[in-house]
Each structure stands twice: as structure tokens, then as C-alpha cells.
Amino acid sequence: MHFTERIERELAKLKAQNLQRTLRCVEKVSGTEIVVAGKTLLNFSSNDYLGLASHPALQEAAVRAMCDFGFGATASRLICGTTSEHLQLEEELAVAKQAEAALFFSTGYAASSGVLSILMEHGDVILLDKLAHASLVDGARQSKATLRIFRHNDLNQLEEQLQWARKKFPCGEILIVTESIFSMDGDLAPLREIAELKERYGALLFLDESHAIGIRGKPQRRMGGLAGELGLSNRIDFQMGTLGKAVGAAGGYLAGSRQLIDYLLHRARSFIFSTAQPPAVAAAARTGLAIINSNEGEILNEQLWKNISLFQAAMKQLPQAESAILPLFLGEEKNSLTAAEQLLERGFYVPAIRYPTVARGHARLRITISAAHTEHTIKSFVMSLNLARLFLQSMLPT
Ligand SMILES: *Cc1c(COP(=O)(O)O)cnc(C)c1O
């Protein structure tokens, strides 16, 4: 079969399964309002939980850095792409994560996949939560270590696998990999219990805090994420996250021991063989971080949790959410597409999340709440959501 025919067939198959994807062009952004195809929509899909992506201070920081350095970083970090903005960001990240050092990668994806692919070796074992992000899966798969998947947040199965790994690979390292807040479900990992297990079995722990930094954590130290909130930071061997979500900028990081960071400089291919993020991005990320640590950040965090409660109360949803991600499970791929279309017509933007982002038949609307949403916006969104749900129910065979 010709390549083009093969592709055509594959695309037709995806469409028949309601798994087609398209890129929607956002023509303008102002806070939680976006313009798509000339229509102003209220956005309930972004990861800009604190509204920092539109904060003037981040833009000003980026402009200042551009005046000093130009725009592009011009080379990889190890050639001439490391500026004072990159290094200061790394120092500030290390402090925020209560780690000795941190390394700034071009994306969170590059940080997870680049680090996990080289951390463990042949004769070691990686134990990965079933719902872990694709970047963690890809890194673990590239590793020469043996990979086992445990059921989502299942401490019993995790312990069984730890026992198995200790017996089968008595001289090997064992690495547990999980997220603190799961990206598509918004639930928390039982982090304290996982930390205890890893110590009992002499294992290591890699934690992805992409959706927790800026949201969880101790007051004015919300970059610490869930590990910081529970006082566990110094028990997490590898702390990873992104600067593209609540921080409002872009890029990813890995925080850990100084020796580890030195090792990554020599081995992490996604770091070595990739152009550095522009200095302006590092400057914006530093400002996002500073705001999160400030009194203003604390006010934004309070507003975020207030908005989450408001949404939940209006939806009559219990128990209290643990993050800013509130999925509405719709099962069938087609249902999620219909609901998303209905909401779009009413002026709300929430895309349908389907396979392969989540398992087949587990489609959902991934609703995210931001500190930048207004009370009025949230209330009218809930009204439209309920109408979309009624519509879906009316479509069900009786
Ligand atoms: C978004 C995300 C990443 C990747 O971060 P980017 O900076 O967007 O590449 C990694 N892990 C999780 C859990 C994420 O949600």
C-alpha cells in the first residue's frame, strides 16, 4: 500500500472512532477570554491557574531581558545559551523546591523524558503509576531499566512490585515515578505513603508536580507543590515540574542534588542537544515564581480556591476538589465531542479529552478553574454545562 493511502485510511479510522483532532486558532487572548474564529469565548481549558500568563509583570520582565540579550538563545545551554537569567532561575527554583540545585530544560516534556531515560540502567527497575503523563511514560520506556506499571494510586500493588523488584534485582536501584496532581483527573497521589514505602524498600522517588506548583504548597511557598505542603521535599529524590502552567511562562525543571544536576549536564540528551529557552522566557518564569511567593500570589491562590469551591457548589459536586482540574466524565468519545460543541455554541471553550490522552471510553471534558475567572463567568458556565448535560441525556435511548 502507498504511504499516502495508509495515512488516509488511518485518518478515516480515527474519525470513525470520534478520535479526530484539529488545531483551533486562538486569535486573541485577554485573561480568560479568547477569540476563536472571530467569536469571543470564555476559556475553561487552560493551565494558567493563577492568571499569570497575562500578568503585565511577566511581559515587562521578558521585554527587559530582550533588551539585554535579544530574543533567541542562539545555541544550546552548554554552548552559549546559558545567560544570567537561566542561572538565576535555576537558583531560585532550587530554593523553592528546597533542593541543592535545579536544571532548567526547554520544556517539561524534555525534563521528564530526558531525565527518566538515563537515570536508571540495565538491572534497575522503574515502577510507574498507570495514569502518569506521556512524558514520564516515554522516558521510562526509553530507559534500559525493567518497567512495571502499578494501578493508579494503588499502594498495595506498588508494595507488591517493590517486593518483587527487591527479590529479582537485589543489587539494582528501584525508582518510583508518579505525579502529585494527575493532569487529566485532578486527583492527588498518596504522597506520604509512597515516600514511606520508597524508604522501607530503599527505593528512589521521581515526582512530577506540574499541576501542583502554585496551587498546593505552604503559604507564600506554593512552588513547593504537594511535597512542600506535606513537608516531604527533602525525601523526594527527583522533583520535576513545568513553568508553562501556573507559573505562566514556559520550560521545565528538575530539582535534586548538585551531583545529580552535574550528571544531567553530561547525560540528559534533551538538555544537551536542544537550543536553550530564550532568556526572556527565563526572565518571565522568574517573575512568575516571585509572584507566586509573594503576598499577591497568596491572594491569587485564595481566589483560585474560592472559584473552585464556587464551581463545585454550583455543580452540587462533592467532595471538595484537590486541584484546579475538575473533569466531567462522559465516557463515550462522541458524548464528549457533543458536549464540547454545545458549550462552544454558548460561548465556552472546553475541549473534549479523548484517547490517547485518556483511555478509550473514558472521554471527558477537562474543566480547569483559574483565579482569573469571575463569579459571574463561573455561574453562567455551570448553567451552560447543565444544559449540555440535559441535552446529552435527552439523546440517550430510553
Ligand atoms: C504539561 C505536563 C508536562 C509537560 O510539561 P511541558 O512544559 O508542557 O512540556 C509534564 N508532566 C505533566 C504531568 C504535565 O501535565
The ligand as an SDF file (V2000), in Angstrom:
LIG
                    3D

 15 15  0  0  0  0  0  0  0  0999 V2000
    2.2040   19.5080   30.9530 C   0  0  0  0  0  0  0  0  0  0  0  0
    2.8450   18.3680   31.6440 C   0  0  0  0  0  0  0  0  0  0  0  0
    4.1610   18.0190   31.3870 C   0  0  0  0  0  0  0  0  0  0  0  0
    4.9640   18.6410   30.2830 C   0  0  0  0  0  0  0  0  0  0  0  0
    5.3020   19.9480   30.5430 O   0  0  0  0  0  0  0  0  0  0  0  0
    5.5400   20.9500   29.3170 P   0  0  0  0  0  0  0  0  0  0  0  0
    6.3080   22.0580   29.8820 O   0  0  0  0  0  0  0  0  0  0  0  0
    4.1790   21.3330   28.8360 O   0  0  0  0  0  0  0  0  0  0  0  0
    6.2910   20.1760   28.2680 O   0  0  0  0  0  0  0  0  0  0  0  0
    4.7150   17.0100   32.1440 C   0  0  0  0  0  0  0  0  0  0  0  0
    4.0170   16.3650   33.0790 N   0  0  0  0  0  0  0  0  0  0  0  0
    2.7280   16.6690   33.3290 C   0  0  0  0  0  0  0  0  0  0  0  0
    2.0010   15.9200   34.3870 C   0  0  0  0  0  0  0  0  0  0  0  0
    2.1050   17.6620   32.6150 C   0  0  0  0  0  0  0  0  0  0  0  0
    0.8160   17.9310   32.8210 O   0  0  0  0  0  0  0  0  0  0  0  0
  1  2  1  0
  2  3  1  0
  2 14  2  0
  3  4  1  0
  3 10  2  0
  4  5  1  0
  5  6  1  0
  6  7  2  0
  6  8  1  0
  6  9  1  0
 10 11  1  0
 11 12  2  0
 12 13  1  0
 12 14  1  0
 14 15  1  0
M  END
$$$$
